[in-house]
């Protein structure tokens, strides 16, 4: 009796079919700097050295987390690709970098090319929005490692920033203003708590699927436009796990602290639903969720009002949420 790879749970044919489906999606994201394309063992990207005097390469990696479990439960896979890209490129722009290219790692127990294709399509569409090439990736079928419908996603983004234009937060001083840019909802953090609340409170997942699976907002297009017209941004914080209390301090120099008025913006209704259904203490909400603010900019107080107006002119919702003071 012969034993084959397919009998062991890995279908090479399905993998080939999947590549045929997703290759055109990736090709639509290609920047002119791409050398070659999908297929070789490694991806090539020619950095335009005429564009930068002292280019600094910036990298970031992240995943979608247990938000995937809810997408799997609903069999709704058309939004989580954007989550994956956003969680990586939103980190890149915090230092002023322009995303250049992106790679994904997609692992599952059994590959279903047509069912799983929307995941890669979401990744490609998000990359296109950010002018970031989906330059390659890995699809790994691993029966025994992942059970039933389970799968995991990881992303890797590479960008570049001119050395003299790096946004480090080092110049932030007492009196500077904090501008909060709205999130699209929960984004991709805190979902272990979200899932527990849904289970314990018997929340109708299908009824609230749009809010719960709303994809993470992509901030690179906005930041690119702001940086092209202004050099007043001193620090940028991406509000992920840890909420505002855990992420804003990451860009603030020692001896300073952020005073944030949590009543300066209106929270999306999904957070009120989760807090009430789960009887979640307010401090826990602050420490886990973004509560409606996905990105925070630190700027000179004198420049904050025109910058806020500029952000709003681009169609974004933003608020003056606080200021920097000495940590006495």
QUIMO-V708980 format. One line per field, one symbol per residue. ss: DSSP state (H for helix, E for strand, - for the rest). A space follows every 10 residues. Layout:
ss = ???
//
This chain:
ss = ---------- -HHHHHHHHH HHHHHHH--- ---EE----- ---EE----- ----EEEEEE EEE---HHHH HHHH-----H HHHHHHHHHH HHHHH--EEE EEEEEEEE-- --HHHHHHHH HHHHHHHHH- --EEEEEEEE E-E--E---- EEEEEEEEEE EEHHH----- ------EEEE EE-------- HHHHHHHHHH H-------HH HH-------H HHHHHHHHH- --EEEEEE-- --HHHHHHHH H----EEEEE --------HH HHHHHHHH-- -HHHHHHH-- --EEEEEEE- HHHHHHHHHH HHH----EEE EEEEEE--
//
